């Protein structure tokens, strides 16, 4: 899950005399925006995973050829880190900036 990451919400105070409309509590609004961003992160993560699968297939197809022999075959492979930045998210005051090992990104997702 997202730990120790600040979530900012803008609260617009109503002007006096404005008609009071039934509004969702701020928590519901924040939760909707956050889960929408998490969906975007998950989509981006699965796209990254597909690319990595393709790279791995290419690399394993080239086994024993030139520089591929033994490449990335250590007992504990290095994780690949991806930083996904959503500018619109930051402008909206929702900095969901996250670096995670790509292997783990598919598990990012909060149960709703």
N, C-alpha and C positions, 0 to 999 in steps of 0.2 A: 504493500500500500504506500501511500504518500506520507512519509513521516517528516516532521519538523519543517514542512514547507508552508510558508505563510500563504493564506488565501485572503485576498483583499476584496472587499465589496464596497462599491460606492453606494452611499445612502443619500438619496435626494430628499431633502426636507420639503414638505408640501408648502405652497404659498397659502397665506390666509385667504379664506373665501373660495378656495378651489374645491370642487365637488369631490367628496371622498368616494373613491372607487374601491370595490372590494379587492384588496391586494393580497398576493401570496406573502407569507412571512419571508423575511430576508433569507432565512436558512434554506427554504425550498428553492428560492431563486438561485442561491449559491450552489446548492446541490445539483440543480439542473445544468448549470453552466459547467461545473466541474465534471459531471459525468459525460457531458458532450465532449469536453476536451479529452477525457480518458478514452472515449471512443475513437477520437482522432489519433491519439497516441497509439492505440491498439492497431488501427489500420496502418499507420506508418510502420509500426513494428513488424506487422506481418509482411508488408512489402519488403522491408529490410531482410527479414528471414528468407523470403523467396529468393532475393538476390544472392544471399549467402549460400543457399542451397545450390543455386546455379553455379556459383564460383567453385564450390566444393566438388560438384560433378565435373566441371572442366578440369579442376586440379587432379581429381582421381583418374579421369580419362587419360591425363598426361603422365601417369605414374612412370617413373623410370626415364622420362624424357628430360634431358637438360637440367634446368634448375629446379624442376618439380620434385626430383627424387628426394624423399625425406622432408620435404617442406611442410611445416606445420604438423609433423607427426610425433611431437614430443608427448610424453605420457600425460602431462597436464597442459593442454593447449592454452595459449594466451586468450583471454576473453577479448572480444572486440567491443569497444565502447562507442555508443552513438549518443550525440546530444541533439535533441529535437527541440527547436525553438519555434514557437508560434508567435509571430509579431502581433497579430490581432489580439491574441490572448494577453500579451503584456500591456498593450494599449488599453485594454478593457480593465486592467488592474488585476489580472489573474496570471501571475508569473508561474506557470507550470513548467519550470525548467528542470530537466531531469537527465542525468547520465546514468545509464544502466547497461549492464552486459547484455548484448543482443540476445544471448541464449535465454535470459530471464525476462526479456521484454514481453514475450507472449503471455507471461503470467501477470503482467502489470494490471489492470482491470480491477475495479472494486465491485463486489457484489452489491446489487442495487435492490 
